[in-house]
Amino acid sequence: MRYGVLGPLAVWDAEGQPVRVPEAKVRALLANLLVHGGGPVPADRLIEDLWASSPPGGSTNTLQTKVSQLRRVLGREQVVREPAGYRLLLADDVVDATRFQELAVRARAHREPAVKADLFADALALWRGPAYADVAESLFARGEIARLEELRLAVVEDHAEVRLTLGEHTALAAELGTLVARHPLRERLRMAHMRALYRSGRQGDALQSFEELRRELAEELGASPGPEAAALHRAILRQEPQLATPAIGSRSCRTNLPAPLTPLIGRREAAAQVLARLDPRAPARLVTLTGLGGVGKTRLAIAAAGDAADRYTDGVWLVELAGLGAPSDPDDIAERVITTLGLCDTAATEPDLDDLVGWLCRAVADKQLLILLDNCEHLVESVALFTKSLLSAVPAAHLLLTSQEALDIPGEVVHPVPPLALPELTDPRTVARSSAVELFVQRAAAAVPGFALDADNAAAVSTVCRRLDGIPLALELVASRLRTLSPQELAARLDDRFARPDVRVRGLPDRQQTLRGMLDWSWQLLTPDERTVLRRLVVHADGCVMASAQAVCADGKLPAERVPDLLSRLVDRSLVVREGDRFRLLESVAAYCAERLAEAGEENAVRARFVRYCTESAERESERLRGPEQRCALDRLNAETVNLRRALDLAVAQGPAGYAVRLVNALGWYWFLRGRFPEARRSLRSALAADADAAPGARRAAGAWLAGVELRASPGDAAPLPVDEDPTAGVEDPVLRGRLQWFVGTGLTGRGHLDEGRALVEAALAGARAVRDRWGEAAALVELAGHGPAPEGAAELGAALFREVDDRWGQLRANRSLALAAEHRGDPVRTERLHREGLLMAEELGLWTEVVETLTLLGGAALADGLLERATELYERALSVSAERAYHRGEIRAEIGLGHAARLRGDRDAAASHLHRALAKSRSSGHATHAADALEELGLLTRA
């Protein structure tokens, strides 16, 4: 059973059908038990609550009668008698009030403003009226009603503030007026209304609202508005600029830039210069920061890009290219950008993914965004080709690059990044003005608490900074040596070291000689085991977690249990950077360690351990992708994406036999869930071509994965695989074979080969049942639900099995089938409930095309019910998500829905505007079928 208390008391069965609870006292009894949240309620307390001061004669027996009546409705096992009293058995998430609070918590924890707004909206949509409306006058319910109403108002305020950051001030100005009048003393609600009024051009109304607040507080409480409300009032009077645009969380501030761990030192002027060049109105749209390794190009670029974030309405995005191998082409770079922008599942809906650069350019053609491509020096030619294509096709896009050499293409503005400024004198006051000294002193104070620049050490500090040429990485490496050396001793050691001829490396410029010498000295100061761990870490392309460091660095001579301590020492020496639970090498340190790894003759062995660890880790996570750990497994695989690609490249090029095919088989389902079909197709092809010695069964499995991917990712007019063949034949594992039969069968069905696809899915169902694979059985049942004689029954069973294994993706698929069946049966209540549950699952898994499709289905249902405001809100949410994710089909459908709603409201201008936008988008993006829908709706508007 499911219970509704956010409105009149309601009960629904497992099918979503309303359950009638007869008689007022029985309903009051149920409400009382729900108020106590499944906890026991003594019989005498129930009697007092239900009959107040006039209990009936034989009240205990009368209560037992009411309990019996309730049990007949809910089921005898649902109402339990215990020594402490009666209680209602409540499973998780069966009471709408509990669901409401969970959604609010999830919304507040989410970082994406659009998702926060959607979650808050879903929480508020659960309210059907005042809480416990049937028993609002009963004393036992008043405390809970007040608590829930306070929670509701807090969520309304949260939702309003998030919507303000998303630019929805006009709608809020209208919506909040009634609510403010009902709750005139809530300052936070009033402030949201004032901001919405001001941003809507209604400054006078905003000031009048504040005066109403002042008067209400004085009359009711004898108080004045709080400092925040007063400050907002003053800001409105002064028309302060920050009021005009959202401060945080808006689309203009969408970014994945990391938060800086330390302040930017010595680059204030440089950061201002780069920021000026990143003005969207500037003629140059490509800025490249150049300089030697370790000079701080990335740090400067991130700082400047962060300062420019509010200038780009579609965000500022950091795309790390260090993990891409030298043979990478422009499509590889485009794939990395698509992944960073979160466009994977959007791209997966397209019929042809062969030209990723072209698709990306079309997807972001109307976006205003800044992309920071970091560490381009090993991909100069490919980056140049990618850059020219993107800037030509996307007029509002800007690119910021970091590289040791410029691209040397037309339109590029090169900004050299020199080392930090060196001190000229030894006077402490003069030395302190040097940015090199400022950085060294800050890092020294972090390594040796209490360290400060003074008259005694100023000369030595100045010598250190000059000897190291002001190179930030060199200064950071040497600062940790102050734990064991005084500044004077450190300066003497450096003078002695750099005076020796053996530290000079032929062919390197002077400043690179300095950094190389500093790295050499840092290396020589390490113990043999510390050197071993440091050089072996370089195999990781994108940092690593501790488990990976242990697996890769340990061998017969170095036990795994020693690695954590050694790694900690390397962090202390600034040779390894720790970020959360990950450890990584800076690019210059990584390049140095790669040389040391080759000198030690360990490359092959370390790479083999890395490939083995990545493969076995991916295989473990693959199993977790179909169950309760699905979300966490997706997150872990997301974090390891770059390392997994490096592992596959190594396995294909020179890895131990069988690992390339094993790795792609382990990643097949992950690629599907994330919509990464181009990566899947390329990886599967390369593994099968290179790993001929893999086990035959594993090769057949990889071939089946490839067949399913080709069916989904090839152009619509491309020849599919022979439909009379079963590509899973020869797969030895019966569980895997059944799942692959389902994967290929659903691909065939999607390409219109219904009979062949159904035959494979039916074989998958028989195989799953034979080996008791609950997941495989559920997937096959849900797929067959749309084609069998009893579709809803198959979908119900599939949904139950997916719930049994706790697979959220599977429950989402099952919910969609059940919702469509309920819609065909004419059950709008159940249809909406199932779609809403699916919407939450899709948001949780980051399946944005599913989110949009569900929102448009809900919008259509609201239109059919005449709920025009609700439909408009749903279509606007669909449009917002579609625009952010470059999902053109979703944008078109949302615009058509908004046009339909506006026509029914009688707003002809708005309807025409939405429909013409839909028509233009459908023509420019190639979705001709939707152009016909837009034209039909325009025809209705014209006739009206």
GINOR-V887185 format. One record per residue. RES is the residue in three letters. OMEGA is omega in whole degrees, 0 to 359 (999 if undefined). D_LAST is the distance of its C-alpha to the last C-alpha in whole Angstrom. Layout:
res: <RES | RES>
omega: <OMEGA | OMEGA>
d_last: <D_LAST | D_LAST>
This chain:
res: <MET | ARG | TYR | GLY | VAL | LEU | GLY | PRO | LEU | ALA | VAL | TRP | ASP | ALA | GLU | GLY | GLN | PRO | VAL | ARG | VAL | PRO | GLU | ALA | LYS | VAL | ARG | ALA | LEU | LEU | ALA | ASN | LEU | LEU | VAL | HIS | GLY | GLY | GLY | PRO | VAL | PRO | ALA | ASP | ARG | LEU | ILE | GLU | ASP | LEU | TRP | ALA | SER | SER | PRO | PRO | GLY | GLY | SER | THR | ASN | THR | LEU | GLN | THR | LYS | VAL | SER | GLN | LEU | ARG | ARG | VAL | LEU | GLY | ARG | GLU | GLN | VAL | VAL | ARG | GLU | PRO | ALA | GLY | TYR | ARG | LEU | LEU | LEU | ALA | ASP | ASP | VAL | VAL | ASP | ALA | THR | ARG | PHE | GLN | GLU | LEU | ALA | VAL | ARG | ALA | ARG | ALA | HIS | ARG | GLU | PRO | ALA | VAL | LYS | ALA | ASP | LEU | PHE | ALA | ASP | ALA | LEU | ALA | LEU | TRP | ARG | GLY | PRO | ALA | TYR | ALA | ASP | VAL | ALA | GLU | SER | LEU | PHE | ALA | ARG | GLY | GLU | ILE | ALA | ARG | LEU | GLU | GLU | LEU | ARG | LEU | ALA | VAL | VAL | GLU | ASP | HIS | ALA | GLU | VAL | ARG | LEU | THR | LEU | GLY | GLU | HIS | THR | ALA | LEU | ALA | ALA | GLU | LEU | GLY | THR | LEU | VAL | ALA | ARG | HIS | PRO | LEU | ARG | GLU | ARG | LEU | ARG | MET | ALA | HIS | MET | ARG | ALA | LEU | TYR | ARG | SER | GLY | ARG | GLN | GLY | ASP | ALA | LEU | GLN | SER | PHE | GLU | GLU | LEU | ARG | ARG | GLU | LEU | ALA | GLU | GLU | LEU | GLY | ALA | SER | PRO | GLY | PRO | GLU | ALA | ALA | ALA | LEU | HIS | ARG | ALA | ILE | LEU | ARG | GLN | GLU | PRO | GLN | LEU | ALA | THR | PRO | ALA | ILE | GLY | SER | ARG | SER | CYS | ARG | THR | ASN | LEU | PRO | ALA | PRO | LEU | THR | PRO | LEU | ILE | GLY | ARG | ARG | GLU | ALA | ALA | ALA | GLN | VAL | LEU | ALA | ARG | LEU | ASP | PRO | ARG | ALA | PRO | ALA | ARG | LEU | VAL | THR | LEU | THR | GLY | LEU | GLY | GLY | VAL | GLY | LYS | THR | ARG | LEU | ALA | ILE | ALA | ALA | ALA | GLY | ASP | ALA | ALA | ASP | ARG | TYR | THR | ASP | GLY | VAL | TRP | LEU | VAL | GLU | LEU | ALA | GLY | LEU | GLY | ALA | PRO | SER | ASP | PRO | ASP | ASP | ILE | ALA | GLU | ARG | VAL | ILE | THR | THR | LEU | GLY | LEU | CYS | ASP | THR | ALA | ALA | THR | GLU | PRO | ASP | LEU | ASP | ASP | LEU | VAL | GLY | TRP | LEU | CYS | ARG | ALA | VAL | ALA | ASP | LYS | GLN | LEU | LEU | ILE | LEU | LEU | ASP | ASN | CYS | GLU | HIS | LEU | VAL | GLU | SER | VAL | ALA | LEU | PHE | THR | LYS | SER | LEU | LEU | SER | ALA | VAL | PRO | ALA | ALA | HIS | LEU | LEU | LEU | THR | SER | GLN | GLU | ALA | LEU | ASP | ILE | PRO | GLY | GLU | VAL | VAL | HIS | PRO | VAL | PRO | PRO | LEU | ALA | LEU | PRO | GLU | LEU | THR | ASP | PRO | ARG | THR | VAL | ALA | ARG | SER | SER | ALA | VAL | GLU | LEU | PHE | VAL | GLN | ARG | ALA | ALA | ALA | ALA | VAL | PRO | GLY | PHE | ALA | LEU | ASP | ALA | ASP | ASN | ALA | ALA | ALA | VAL | SER | THR | VAL | CYS | ARG | ARG | LEU | ASP | GLY | ILE | PRO | LEU | ALA | LEU | GLU | LEU | VAL | ALA | SER | ARG | LEU | ARG | THR | LEU | SER | PRO | GLN | GLU | LEU | ALA | ALA | ARG | LEU | ASP | ASP | ARG | PHE | ALA | ARG | PRO | ASP | VAL | ARG | VAL | ARG | GLY | LEU | PRO | ASP | ARG | GLN | GLN | THR | LEU | ARG | GLY | MET | LEU | ASP | TRP | SER | TRP | GLN | LEU | LEU | THR | PRO | ASP | GLU | ARG | THR | VAL | LEU | ARG | ARG | LEU | VAL | VAL | HIS | ALA | ASP | GLY | CYS | VAL | MET | ALA | SER | ALA | GLN | ALA | VAL | CYS | ALA | ASP | GLY | LYS | LEU | PRO | ALA | GLU | ARG | VAL | PRO | ASP | LEU | LEU | SER | ARG | LEU | VAL | ASP | ARG | SER | LEU | VAL | VAL | ARG | GLU | GLY | ASP | ARG | PHE | ARG | LEU | LEU | GLU | SER | VAL | ALA | ALA | TYR | CYS | ALA | GLU | ARG | LEU | ALA | GLU | ALA | GLY | GLU | GLU | ASN | ALA | VAL | ARG | ALA | ARG | PHE | VAL | ARG | TYR | CYS | THR | GLU | SER | ALA | GLU | ARG | GLU | SER | GLU | ARG | LEU | ARG | GLY | PRO | GLU | GLN | ARG | CYS | ALA | LEU | ASP | ARG | LEU | ASN | ALA | GLU | THR | VAL | ASN | LEU | ARG | ARG | ALA | LEU | ASP | LEU | ALA | VAL | ALA | GLN | GLY | PRO | ALA | GLY | TYR | ALA | VAL | ARG | LEU | VAL | ASN | ALA | LEU | GLY | TRP | TYR | TRP | PHE | LEU | ARG | GLY | ARG | PHE | PRO | GLU | ALA | ARG | ARG | SER | LEU | ARG | SER | ALA | LEU | ALA | ALA | ASP | ALA | ASP | ALA | ALA | PRO | GLY | ALA | ARG | ARG | ALA | ALA | GLY | ALA | TRP | LEU | ALA | GLY | VAL | GLU | LEU | ARG | ALA | SER | PRO | GLY | ASP | ALA | ALA | PRO | LEU | PRO | VAL | ASP | GLU | ASP | PRO | THR | ALA | GLY | VAL | GLU | ASP | PRO | VAL | LEU | ARG | GLY | ARG | LEU | GLN | TRP | PHE | VAL | GLY | THR | GLY | LEU | THR | GLY | ARG | GLY | HIS | LEU | ASP | GLU | GLY | ARG | ALA | LEU | VAL | GLU | ALA | ALA | LEU | ALA | GLY | ALA | ARG | ALA | VAL | ARG | ASP | ARG | TRP | GLY | GLU | ALA | ALA | ALA | LEU | VAL | GLU | LEU | ALA | GLY | HIS | GLY | PRO | ALA | PRO | GLU | GLY | ALA | ALA | GLU | LEU | GLY | ALA | ALA | LEU | PHE | ARG | GLU | VAL | ASP | ASP | ARG | TRP | GLY | GLN | LEU | ARG | ALA | ASN | ARG | SER | LEU | ALA | LEU | ALA | ALA | GLU | HIS | ARG | GLY | ASP | PRO | VAL | ARG | THR | GLU | ARG | LEU | HIS | ARG | GLU | GLY | LEU | LEU | MET | ALA | GLU | GLU | LEU | GLY | LEU | TRP | THR | GLU | VAL | VAL | GLU | THR | LEU | THR | LEU | LEU | GLY | GLY | ALA | ALA | LEU | ALA | ASP | GLY | LEU | LEU | GLU | ARG | ALA | THR | GLU | LEU | TYR | GLU | ARG | ALA | LEU | SER | VAL | SER | ALA | GLU | ARG | ALA | TYR | HIS | ARG | GLY | GLU | ILE | ARG | ALA | GLU | ILE | GLY | LEU | GLY | HIS | ALA | ALA | ARG | LEU | ARG | GLY | ASP | ARG | ASP | ALA | ALA | ALA | SER | HIS | LEU | HIS | ARG | ALA | LEU | ALA | LYS | SER | ARG | SER | SER | GLY | HIS | ALA | THR | HIS | ALA | ALA | ASP | ALA | LEU | GLU | GLU | LEU | GLY | LEU | LEU | THR | ARG | ALA>
omega: <174 | 187 | 177 | 178 | 180 | 187 | 173 | 181 | 182 | 177 | 177 | 177 | 184 | 179 | 183 | 180 | 179 | 177 | 183 | 175 | 186 | 172 | 185 | 183 | 178 | 177 | 178 | 177 | 179 | 179 | 180 | 179 | 179 | 177 | 182 | 170 | 180 | 177 | 182 | 178 | 181 | 182 | 181 | 176 | 178 | 180 | 180 | 182 | 185 | 185 | 176 | 187 | 182 | 179 | 180 | 174 | 185 | 187 | 179 | 179 | 178 | 178 | 179 | 178 | 180 | 178 | 179 | 177 | 180 | 179 | 179 | 179 | 187 | 189 | 187 | 185 | 184 | 180 | 190 | 174 | 180 | 177 | 182 | 179 | 179 | 173 | 180 | 178 | 183 | 173 | 179 | 169 | 178 | 178 | 184 | 178 | 177 | 179 | 178 | 182 | 178 | 179 | 179 | 178 | 179 | 181 | 182 | 181 | 185 | 182 | 184 | 184 | 182 | 179 | 176 | 181 | 180 | 181 | 176 | 179 | 178 | 178 | 182 | 179 | 179 | 182 | 179 | 183 | 177 | 182 | 178 | 186 | 182 | 188 | 186 | 182 | 183 | 182 | 185 | 185 | 190 | 180 | 180 | 178 | 180 | 180 | 181 | 179 | 177 | 177 | 180 | 181 | 177 | 178 | 175 | 180 | 176 | 182 | 180 | 181 | 178 | 179 | 175 | 178 | 179 | 175 | 182 | 186 | 182 | 179 | 181 | 180 | 179 | 187 | 189 | 184 | 180 | 182 | 178 | 179 | 180 | 181 | 190 | 184 | 180 | 186 | 182 | 177 | 179 | 181 | 177 | 179 | 180 | 179 | 180 | 178 | 182 | 182 | 177 | 179 | 183 | 183 | 180 | 178 | 178 | 178 | 178 | 178 | 178 | 179 | 176 | 178 | 180 | 182 | 181 | 180 | 181 | 183 | 185 | 188 | 185 | 184 | 178 | 176 | 180 | 184 | 181 | 179 | 179 | 179 | 178 | 178 | 179 | 180 | 178 | 178 | 183 | 184 | 183 | 188 | 184 | 179 | 188 | 182 | 179 | 182 | 184 | 166 | 182 | 178 | 180 | 180 | 178 | 184 | 172 | 180 | 179 | 175 | 182 | 179 | 181 | 180 | 177 | 185 | 172 | 183 | 185 | 180 | 179 | 179 | 178 | 179 | 179 | 180 | 179 | 180 | 179 | 176 | 180 | 180 | 182 | 182 | 180 | 183 | 177 | 179 | 180 | 175 | 181 | 179 | 182 | 179 | 178 | 184 | 176 | 181 | 183 | 181 | 179 | 182 | 181 | 179 | 181 | 180 | 178 | 178 | 181 | 189 | 183 | 179 | 187 | 188 | 181 | 167 | 177 | 192 | 176 | 179 | 183 | 182 | 184 | 183 | 179 | 179 | 183 | 180 | 185 | 182 | 181 | 178 | 177 | 178 | 179 | 179 | 179 | 178 | 179 | 179 | 181 | 181 | 180 | 184 | 187 | 184 | 173 | 179 | 183 | 179 | 182 | 183 | 184 | 182 | 182 | 182 | 184 | 178 | 179 | 180 | 179 | 181 | 178 | 184 | 184 | 186 | 182 | 182 | 172 | 186 | 177 | 179 | 177 | 176 | 187 | 177 | 184 | 193 | 181 | 183 | 190 | 183 | 181 | 178 | 179 | 179 | 179 | 183 | 181 | 180 | 184 | 183 | 178 | 186 | 185 | 189 | 182 | 179 | 173 | 179 | 173 | 185 | 166 | 183 | 176 | 173 | 182 | 176 | 180 | 176 | 181 | 178 | 182 | 172 | 183 | 179 | 179 | 178 | 182 | 171 | 181 | 182 | 183 | 176 | 180 | 182 | 180 | 176 | 185 | 182 | 179 | 180 | 184 | 181 | 180 | 180 | 177 | 178 | 180 | 180 | 182 | 182 | 179 | 181 | 178 | 179 | 177 | 181 | 182 | 182 | 180 | 180 | 178 | 177 | 178 | 184 | 183 | 186 | 185 | 181 | 181 | 179 | 178 | 179 | 180 | 184 | 179 | 181 | 181 | 174 | 178 | 180 | 187 | 182 | 179 | 179 | 180 | 180 | 186 | 183 | 182 | 180 | 179 | 174 | 184 | 182 | 172 | 177 | 180 | 178 | 180 | 179 | 180 | 179 | 181 | 178 | 180 | 185 | 186 | 173 | 183 | 182 | 186 | 178 | 181 | 179 | 186 | 174 | 181 | 174 | 187 | 184 | 174 | 173 | 181 | 181 | 179 | 179 | 179 | 178 | 177 | 182 | 178 | 180 | 183 | 180 | 180 | 172 | 179 | 181 | 177 | 177 | 181 | 181 | 184 | 183 | 181 | 178 | 187 | 181 | 178 | 182 | 186 | 181 | 183 | 170 | 184 | 182 | 179 | 178 | 180 | 182 | 185 | 187 | 184 | 173 | 183 | 181 | 182 | 182 | 182 | 183 | 178 | 186 | 181 | 180 | 179 | 179 | 178 | 179 | 179 | 175 | 179 | 181 | 178 | 176 | 176 | 180 | 176 | 177 | 184 | 180 | 182 | 179 | 180 | 176 | 170 | 189 | 182 | 177 | 180 | 179 | 178 | 182 | 176 | 176 | 181 | 178 | 178 | 179 | 181 | 180 | 185 | 188 | 185 | 182 | 181 | 179 | 179 | 178 | 179 | 178 | 181 | 181 | 181 | 181 | 181 | 177 | 179 | 178 | 177 | 181 | 179 | 178 | 182 | 179 | 181 | 181 | 186 | 180 | 185 | 183 | 181 | 179 | 176 | 180 | 181 | 179 | 174 | 183 | 184 | 186 | 184 | 178 | 179 | 177 | 177 | 180 | 180 | 177 | 179 | 180 | 179 | 185 | 188 | 186 | 176 | 185 | 174 | 187 | 179 | 180 | 177 | 184 | 181 | 175 | 180 | 185 | 185 | 182 | 177 | 179 | 179 | 182 | 181 | 179 | 183 | 183 | 177 | 178 | 180 | 183 | 180 | 183 | 179 | 179 | 184 | 179 | 180 | 180 | 187 | 190 | 182 | 182 | 178 | 180 | 182 | 180 | 179 | 178 | 178 | 178 | 179 | 177 | 178 | 176 | 181 | 179 | 179 | 179 | 179 | 179 | 182 | 189 | 181 | 178 | 183 | 181 | 179 | 180 | 178 | 178 | 178 | 188 | 179 | 179 | 174 | 184 | 180 | 179 | 182 | 174 | 190 | 182 | 184 | 178 | 180 | 181 | 179 | 180 | 177 | 175 | 176 | 183 | 180 | 181 | 178 | 175 | 177 | 179 | 179 | 177 | 176 | 178 | 191 | 184 | 182 | 180 | 180 | 180 | 179 | 180 | 177 | 176 | 177 | 180 | 179 | 180 | 180 | 180 | 181 | 182 | 178 | 175 | 185 | 180 | 180 | 178 | 181 | 182 | 180 | 181 | 181 | 179 | 181 | 185 | 182 | 186 | 186 | 180 | 180 | 189 | 184 | 179 | 178 | 180 | 178 | 180 | 177 | 179 | 180 | 180 | 177 | 176 | 180 | 179 | 176 | 178 | 185 | 178 | 179 | 178 | 177 | 179 | 181 | 179 | 180 | 179 | 181 | 180 | 178 | 177 | 179 | 178 | 179 | 180 | 179 | 180 | 186 | 182 | 181 | 178 | 182 | 181 | 181 | 178 | 180 | 176 | 178 | 179 | 180 | 179 | 180 | 177 | 181 | 183 | 181 | 178 | 193 | 177 | 175 | 177 | 182 | 181 | 181 | 178 | 180 | 175 | 177 | 178 | 177 | 178 | 179 | 176 | 181 | 180 | 180 | 181 | 190 | 180 | 179 | 179 | 180 | 179 | 181 | 179 | 177 | 176 | 178 | 180 | 180 | 180 | 181 | 180 | 180 | 185 | 180 | 179 | 189 | 179 | 178 | 177 | 182 | 181 | 179 | 179 | 178 | 178 | 178 | 177 | 178 | 180 | 180 | 177 | 180 | 177 | 183 | 180 | 187 | 182 | 179 | 180 | 180 | 180 | 179 | 185 | 177 | 175 | 178 | 181 | 180 | 180 | 181 | 179 | 183 | 183 | 176 | 179 | 188 | 182 | 180 | 176 | 178 | 178 | 180 | 179 | 178 | 180 | 176 | 177 | 177 | 180 | 180 | 180 | 179 | 999>
d_last: <46 | 44 | 44 | 41 | 42 | 40 | 38 | 39 | 42 | 41 | 42 | 41 | 43 | 44 | 41 | 38 | 38 | 39 | 43 | 43 | 46 | 47 | 49 | 49 | 52 | 52 | 48 | 50 | 53 | 51 | 49 | 53 | 54 | 50 | 51 | 54 | 53 | 55 | 58 | 61 | 60 | 64 | 64 | 65 | 62 | 60 | 61 | 61 | 58 | 56 | 59 | 60 | 63 | 63 | 63 | 64 | 67 | 68 | 65 | 66 | 66 | 62 | 61 | 62 | 60 | 57 | 58 | 58 | 55 | 53 | 55 | 54 | 50 | 51 | 54 | 57 | 58 | 55 | 57 | 60 | 63 | 66 | 69 | 66 | 64 | 61 | 58 | 55 | 55 | 52 | 51 | 50 | 46 | 45 | 45 | 41 | 43 | 46 | 43 | 41 | 44 | 45 | 41 | 42 | 45 | 44 | 41 | 44 | 46 | 44 | 44 | 40 | 38 | 35 | 37 | 38 | 35 | 33 | 37 | 36 | 33 | 34 | 37 | 35 | 32 | 35 | 35 | 34 | 35 | 39 | 42 | 44 | 42 | 44 | 47 | 46 | 49 | 51 | 54 | 54 | 51 | 50 | 52 | 50 | 47 | 48 | 48 | 45 | 43 | 45 | 44 | 40 | 40 | 42 | 40 | 37 | 39 | 40 | 36 | 35 | 38 | 37 | 33 | 35 | 37 | 33 | 32 | 29 | 31 | 27 | 26 | 30 | 30 | 27 | 29 | 32 | 32 | 32 | 35 | 37 | 37 | 38 | 41 | 42 | 45 | 44 | 45 | 43 | 40 | 40 | 41 | 38 | 36 | 38 | 37 | 34 | 34 | 36 | 34 | 31 | 33 | 33 | 37 | 38 | 36 | 38 | 41 | 40 | 40 | 43 | 45 | 43 | 45 | 48 | 48 | 47 | 50 | 53 | 52 | 52 | 54 | 56 | 55 | 53 | 50 | 52 | 53 | 49 | 47 | 49 | 49 | 46 | 46 | 48 | 46 | 43 | 45 | 47 | 43 | 45 | 44 | 44 | 41 | 38 | 38 | 39 | 42 | 42 | 41 | 38 | 36 | 38 | 42 | 41 | 44 | 47 | 50 | 53 | 54 | 57 | 61 | 63 | 62 | 62 | 65 | 66 | 63 | 61 | 61 | 60 | 57 | 56 | 57 | 55 | 52 | 52 | 51 | 48 | 46 | 43 | 43 | 47 | 47 | 49 | 47 | 50 | 53 | 56 | 58 | 62 | 65 | 68 | 67 | 68 | 67 | 64 | 61 | 59 | 59 | 58 | 55 | 54 | 55 | 53 | 50 | 50 | 50 | 47 | 45 | 43 | 42 | 40 | 37 | 37 | 41 | 44 | 46 | 49 | 50 | 54 | 55 | 59 | 58 | 57 | 60 | 61 | 60 | 56 | 54 | 51 | 49 | 51 | 50 | 46 | 47 | 48 | 46 | 43 | 45 | 45 | 42 | 41 | 39 | 41 | 39 | 36 | 38 | 39 | 35 | 36 | 37 | 40 | 42 | 45 | 44 | 44 | 44 | 41 | 39 | 40 | 39 | 35 | 35 | 36 | 35 | 33 | 35 | 37 | 40 | 44 | 46 | 50 | 52 | 55 | 58 | 58 | 61 | 62 | 58 | 58 | 58 | 55 | 53 | 53 | 51 | 49 | 49 | 48 | 45 | 43 | 44 | 43 | 39 | 39 | 39 | 39 | 41 | 45 | 48 | 51 | 54 | 57 | 60 | 64 | 63 | 60 | 58 | 59 | 55 | 54 | 52 | 54 | 55 | 58 | 59 | 63 | 64 | 67 | 70 | 70 | 72 | 76 | 78 | 81 | 83 | 85 | 84 | 82 | 80 | 79 | 79 | 76 | 74 | 74 | 71 | 73 | 75 | 72 | 71 | 74 | 75 | 72 | 72 | 76 | 75 | 73 | 76 | 78 | 77 | 79 | 79 | 79 | 80 | 83 | 86 | 88 | 85 | 84 | 86 | 85 | 82 | 81 | 84 | 81 | 78 | 80 | 81 | 78 | 76 | 74 | 72 | 70 | 70 | 74 | 74 | 72 | 75 | 78 | 77 | 77 | 81 | 82 | 82 | 85 | 86 | 87 | 85 | 88 | 89 | 86 | 86 | 89 | 88 | 85 | 88 | 90 | 88 | 86 | 89 | 90 | 90 | 88 | 85 | 84 | 82 | 82 | 79 | 77 | 76 | 78 | 75 | 75 | 78 | 78 | 75 | 77 | 80 | 79 | 77 | 80 | 82 | 80 | 80 | 84 | 84 | 82 | 84 | 84 | 81 | 79 | 79 | 78 | 75 | 74 | 74 | 73 | 70 | 69 | 67 | 64 | 62 | 60 | 62 | 63 | 63 | 67 | 67 | 66 | 69 | 72 | 71 | 71 | 74 | 76 | 79 | 82 | 84 | 81 | 80 | 76 | 77 | 78 | 75 | 74 | 76 | 77 | 73 | 73 | 76 | 74 | 71 | 74 | 75 | 72 | 72 | 69 | 66 | 65 | 61 | 60 | 62 | 62 | 65 | 64 | 66 | 66 | 65 | 69 | 70 | 69 | 70 | 73 | 73 | 72 | 75 | 77 | 76 | 77 | 80 | 81 | 80 | 78 | 74 | 74 | 75 | 73 | 70 | 71 | 71 | 68 | 66 | 68 | 66 | 63 | 63 | 64 | 62 | 59 | 60 | 60 | 57 | 55 | 57 | 55 | 52 | 51 | 52 | 52 | 53 | 50 | 49 | 52 | 53 | 50 | 51 | 54 | 53 | 51 | 54 | 56 | 54 | 56 | 59 | 58 | 57 | 61 | 62 | 60 | 61 | 65 | 65 | 64 | 66 | 69 | 69 | 71 | 70 | 67 | 65 | 63 | 61 | 62 | 60 | 57 | 57 | 57 | 54 | 52 | 50 | 49 | 48 | 45 | 44 | 44 | 42 | 45 | 45 | 46 | 49 | 50 | 50 | 52 | 55 | 55 | 56 | 58 | 60 | 60 | 62 | 64 | 65 | 67 | 70 | 67 | 68 | 66 | 64 | 62 | 62 | 60 | 58 | 57 | 56 | 54 | 52 | 52 | 50 | 47 | 47 | 46 | 44 | 42 | 42 | 43 | 40 | 38 | 40 | 43 | 46 | 46 | 50 | 51 | 49 | 52 | 54 | 55 | 55 | 56 | 59 | 62 | 61 | 64 | 62 | 60 | 58 | 57 | 57 | 54 | 52 | 52 | 51 | 48 | 47 | 48 | 46 | 43 | 43 | 43 | 41 | 38 | 39 | 38 | 42 | 41 | 45 | 47 | 45 | 45 | 49 | 50 | 48 | 50 | 53 | 52 | 52 | 55 | 57 | 55 | 56 | 60 | 60 | 59 | 56 | 54 | 51 | 51 | 51 | 48 | 46 | 47 | 45 | 42 | 42 | 43 | 40 | 37 | 39 | 42 | 42 | 42 | 40 | 39 | 43 | 44 | 42 | 43 | 46 | 46 | 44 | 47 | 49 | 48 | 48 | 52 | 52 | 50 | 48 | 45 | 43 | 44 | 42 | 39 | 39 | 40 | 37 | 34 | 36 | 36 | 33 | 31 | 33 | 32 | 29 | 29 | 31 | 29 | 31 | 28 | 31 | 33 | 31 | 30 | 34 | 35 | 32 | 33 | 37 | 36 | 34 | 37 | 40 | 38 | 38 | 42 | 42 | 40 | 38 | 35 | 33 | 33 | 32 | 29 | 28 | 29 | 27 | 24 | 25 | 25 | 22 | 20 | 22 | 21 | 17 | 18 | 20 | 18 | 20 | 18 | 20 | 23 | 20 | 20 | 24 | 24 | 22 | 24 | 27 | 26 | 25 | 29 | 31 | 29 | 30 | 33 | 34 | 33 | 31 | 28 | 27 | 26 | 25 | 22 | 21 | 21 | 19 | 16 | 17 | 17 | 13 | 12 | 14 | 12 | 9 | 10 | 12 | 9 | 11 | 9 | 13 | 14 | 12 | 12 | 16 | 16 | 15 | 17 | 20 | 19 | 19 | 22 | 24 | 24 | 25 | 28 | 29 | 29 | 26 | 25 | 23 | 21 | 20 | 18 | 17 | 15 | 14 | 12 | 11 | 10 | 9 | 6 | 5 | 5 | 4 | 0>
